[in-house]
Amino acid sequence: MPAAQRPILFISDLHLSPADPATADAFVRFLADTAREAEALYILGDLFEVWIGDDQLHETFYADVARQLGAIADGGVAVYFMAGNRDFLCSDRFASAAGLTLLADPTVATLAGQRLLLTHGDALCTDDASYQRFRRIVRHPLTQWLWLRLPYRWRIRQAAQIRDQSSSMNRRKAAYIMDVNPDAVAELMRERHCDALVHGHTHRPARHAVGTGTRWVLPDWHAGVGGYLRVDADGLSLLTLDGLPWPLLD
């Protein structure tokens, strides 16, 4: 990457909602300051706590998030979005409102001389068999077609119930089950011939060696605290929202 080129930024797992105004405010500041100076911003899923369909844009909070993203896109920052497990129903209407490009999961991007494999991360949690079954069902096009034709308020109530049930089940699972599977990670990196993997989902920010490559785990955001991965002429670095090095757990 030429030294004059602006940095590339990666974020995930902000879980934005009206219930966490501190994180929403932190995101506004991040877009206005850090992200505005970037060449591109990649959002690798779970931007929102829940997304029940693009008709959610009629709510002011979510329309404002789209507008804020659209503002930096209009300012020359390329914005990319990959769906997470909370917002996989973000689609064309949201993309148009936010001025961003939707990405498939996984996607390969060549940046800073490296082939980076980008994914939200939930598909790599292969030890969690019950979640993977649920994921296949809700990601099926027919399931989504039927869901989006149900009344909006009913979908809101059902999404809340699903989140509550998921949280209850997760509390009973061993920690390793909800983390990515090392063999699945290594296999995917070999298949895509990538030097590094970047993902979120697990809320366990770190840098891990994978053979001769590296796995970067993005931090989640909560109560105004979060971080991002920066790619520039010096390579890759995981930073806090204040721009300080993240305390890595290798």
QUIZI-V539721 format. One record per residue. N is the residue number from 1. OMEGA is omega in whole degrees, 0 to 359 (999 if undefined). Layout:
n & omega
N & OMEGA
N & OMEGA
This chain:
n & omega
1 & 179
2 & 184
3 & 184
4 & 183
5 & 180
6 & 184
7 & 173
8 & 184
9 & 178
10 & 176
11 & 173
12 & 170
13 & 174
14 & 179
15 & 183
16 & 175
17 & 177
18 & 181
19 & 180
20 & 184
21 & 180
22 & 179
23 & 176
24 & 178
25 & 178
26 & 179
27 & 177
28 & 179
29 & 179
30 & 179
31 & 184
32 & 185
33 & 187
34 & 187
35 & 183
36 & 180
37 & 185
38 & 171
39 & 181
40 & 175
41 & 177
42 & 177
43 & 187
44 & 170
45 & 181
46 & 169
47 & 182
48 & 175
49 & 177
50 & 176
51 & 186
52 & 180
53 & 184
54 & 174
55 & 174
56 & 178
57 & 178
58 & 175
59 & 189
60 & 183
61 & 184
62 & 175
63 & 179
64 & 177
65 & 179
66 & 180
67 & 180
68 & 176
69 & 178
70 & 181
71 & 180
72 & 175
73 & 177
74 & 179
75 & 175
76 & 177
77 & 176
78 & 183
79 & 181
80 & 182
81 & 174
82 & 184
83 & 173
84 & 180
85 & 179
86 & 187
87 & 182
88 & 178
89 & 172
90 & 187
91 & 191
92 & 181
93 & 176
94 & 181
95 & 180
96 & 181
97 & 184
98 & 179
99 & 185
100 & 178
101 & 178
102 & 180
103 & 172
104 & 177
105 & 3
106 & 176
107 & 176
108 & 177
109 & 177
110 & 183
111 & 178
112 & 178
113 & 180
114 & 171
115 & 182
116 & 176
117 & 185
118 & 177
119 & 175
120 & 175
121 & 185
122 & 180
123 & 180
124 & 178
125 & 190
126 & 177
127 & 180
128 & 187
129 & 181
130 & 178
131 & 181
132 & 175
133 & 178
134 & 181
135 & 180
136 & 181
137 & 186
138 & 178
139 & 181
140 & 182
141 & 180
142 & 177
143 & 182
144 & 178
145 & 180
146 & 181
147 & 185
148 & 178
149 & 176
150 & 181
151 & 185
152 & 183
153 & 177
154 & 179
155 & 178
156 & 181
157 & 181
158 & 179
159 & 178
160 & 179
161 & 179
162 & 178
163 & 180
164 & 179
165 & 179
166 & 180
167 & 179
168 & 180
169 & 182
170 & 179
171 & 181
172 & 182
173 & 174
174 & 185
175 & 185
176 & 182
177 & 183
178 & 175
179 & 177
180 & 179
181 & 183
182 & 180
183 & 178
184 & 177
185 & 183
186 & 180
187 & 180
188 & 179
189 & 177
190 & 181
191 & 184
192 & 177
193 & 185
194 & 179
195 & 185
196 & 175
197 & 176
198 & 180
199 & 175
200 & 172
201 & 189
202 & 182
203 & 180
204 & 186
205 & 183
206 & 171
207 & 183
208 & 172
209 & 175
210 & 187
211 & 176
212 & 181
213 & 185
214 & 173
215 & 178
216 & 179
217 & 183
218 & 177
219 & 170
220 & 177
221 & 178
222 & 178
223 & 176
224 & 180
225 & 180
226 & 181
227 & 184
228 & 174
229 & 180
230 & 176
231 & 180
232 & 183
233 & 180
234 & 181
235 & 184
236 & 178
237 & 178
238 & 189
239 & 171
240 & 179
241 & 176
242 & 180
243 & 180
244 & 179
245 & 177
246 & 177
247 & 188
248 & 177
249 & 183
250 & 999
